[in-house]
Amino acid sequence: MNAVEIEEAVSKFAEAPFDPETFPYAFLEAFGNKDREPQRGDRQ
């Protein structure tokens, strides 16, 4: 994703009603993450 696509996706995301169950997935998707599973940063 380029900067314009990210800006458009984040703007669309910000306008959507807040849903605590889908928020993490929608947030990741707005930044171009195709994987729908949030990952822990401390994997070993």
N, C-alpha and C positions, 0 to 999 in steps of 0.2 A: 504494500500500500504506500502511496505517496502522501505527502502532507495534506493535499486537498481532499483526498479520499478519507483520510483520518478525520479531518475537520468536519466533513459532511456526516460521517458516521457518528461522531461524538455529539454533534448538534442534534441529530435524530434521536440518539440515546437520551440526551438531556431532556428532550420534549416528552418522552414517554412517561407514563405514570410509574411510580416506584413500586416494584414488586420484590420484596426481600428474598423470595425463593429463586428468582431468575436473575437478580441483579449481578452476581459475580460473573455469570455466563454472558450476559448482555454487555457488561463492561469489557470483558476480554474480547468479545467479538467486535466491539466498536474500535478496538485498536488492532484489528486484523488477525487475531489469534483464531485459527480455524479449529483448533482442538477445543472441544466443549468441556473439558475437565480442568479445573484449576489445579496447578501443580505446586507442591511444596518446594521451596528453594533449597532445602537442606538435604536433598537426596544423597544417599551414599552408595 
